[in-house]
Amino acid sequence: MGRGLLIFAFLVTGGLTLILGRPASSQRRLPELEPIVVSADEAESLVRADTLRRGEVLAQVLARHSLDPADAAEIVEELSRYANPRRLRAGLAVHSQWTAWDSLIDLTVQVDPDHEVYFVRDALGWAAEFGELAVRVDTMIITGTIASSLYNSVMELPMPSVGAQERIERVMWGIYRPFQWAIDFGIDLRRGDTYRAVYERHLRRDGSVRHARVLAAEFTNRGRTHQAFWFDSRREYFDESGGSMKMVFLKAPVDFRRISSRFARRRYHPTCLHDRRWYGDPGRLVGRLRPHRRDPARKRTQYPLRPPELHRQGDNQGHARQPGPADRPRRTDGAGQR
């Protein structure tokens, strides 16, 4: 009995010693950790994209991006240095970059299909920088054979990414332009003639074409091969020997792009309202200027078709004769005569 009490007392004394001798949790020394510093560049950012809708102004788009009215007014004022905010077209993109704690980092406003204005906040407010949008250069090798005409051959080329308008205005005109002084594309082409061209396209982010041209072309007509190479410094084409492809006179009497129809013995005349012989139609290029120099601001005047009853002594093509001084009514009282 006395031996058991002695052992119990020893265990109780040892347990109390361990409990009382252990330091309190408040007195423990925790490991020191280095603070984590995250800059605005390293933080995860959120990009918000929006477009200018029809009938909207830029301030409404900035309000959707949670910008303060004061910041929006300052951004519009800075933008006016590079573009008129009231003339921005619908569909232009606006991108804003935000941090994880909802702090605006920068803002980008597209002012036209090829340029944008970049805004960033500094110590004095908002600073703007005007820049050009990046493009992707796509180079293609075009090879074709003439079966009926250059137009039909270009339209049948296996180029899914090239639309019909681009084929006519860029590809066909790029092949025709350097050889228009050596080949009459109206009557000189033969079945089996071949051509090759290096075609360069500058594509925007949305896939539209900013600029395109033929860098080099080769055309074999009637067994004779013609070659042309584009030089940026001179802005024209030269042959393989260094001579200019441009000559004094064109091979054809009329620009090939302006011929919209051929000769026909019977064709319905839209003005005379009956079938008659047709000697060809020099078409008009919509939105294009003539090769010689002229004022780009000058607009072309379009005259409507005159009804048949107004045709008086027209030419043999059925075209109306414009009234001249001889058509003015004469005075019979002798007034105004010298």
C-alpha positions, 0 to 999 in steps of 0.5 A: 500500500505504501509502495503504491502511494509512493509510485503515484506521487512520483508520477504526479510530481513528474507530470506537473514538472513537465506541464509547468516547465513548458514555455507558454505559447505566447513565448514561442519564437515563430520563424521569420518570413520575408515579405512578398512584394508584387508589382503592378506588372507581375500581378495578374491583370484582367483585360476588358474589351469593348467596341463603340456602338452605333450612336454612342460617344466615347464617354459612354464606352469609358463609363462601361469600363468603370472610369470616373467622369473626371478620368473620362473627360481627361482621356477624351481631351488627350485623344482630341490631340490625335483624332476627333472624338466625335468622328470615331466610327462604330466598331472601333475597339477599346481595351482596358487593363485592370489589376486583381484589386480593380486598379486601372493600369492602361487604356487603348482606344482605336481611332481608325483601322490602322492606328490606336492611342495608348493611355497610361496614368503617370504622376501628372494624370493621363499620358497619351501615345499615338501608335500604329497597329501591328500587321501580319505579312503574308506572301503568296506565290500565284501561278495561273494559265490563260484559258479565255481572259486574265479576269477569268483566270484570276477569279479561278485561282485557288486562293480561299482567303482572297475575296473577289474584290481583292482579286480584281483590284489587287491581284489582276491589276498587279499583274496587268500594271507592269506589262501594260506597255508590252502586252495588249490584254484585250487582243494579244492574249492566247490560250495557254499563256501563263503567268507567275507572281509574288503577291504580298499582303499586310493583314490587320488583326481582324483579317482585313487587308491594309496593303497588298501589291505584286512584288515580282511578276512573270508573264509568258505571251505567245512564247515570249517571257516578260519579267518585272520587279518592284523597287520601293525606292523608285515606286515602279517596276523594272525588268531583269536588266534594270530598265524601266517597264514604263514606256511612252505609250500603252500597248492598248489604246484604252486602259484595260481596266476601263473596258467593261464589254466587247463588240457585239452586233446586237445589244439592247440599248438602255436609252434607245430601247431597241437592239443595235450594233455595239462598238464597246463600252469604256467603263468607269472605275468607281472610286478610282482616279485617273493615271494622270495627276488631278486634285484628289478632293475633286469629285466626279460628276455623274450625269443621269441617263436622258430619256429617249425623247430628249435625244436630238441629233445624237451621235451614231452610238445613241448618246445624247448631245449636250445642249450648247450655245446654239440651242439657246432661244434667239431674240427676234426683236433685234435687242442685244445685237451690235 
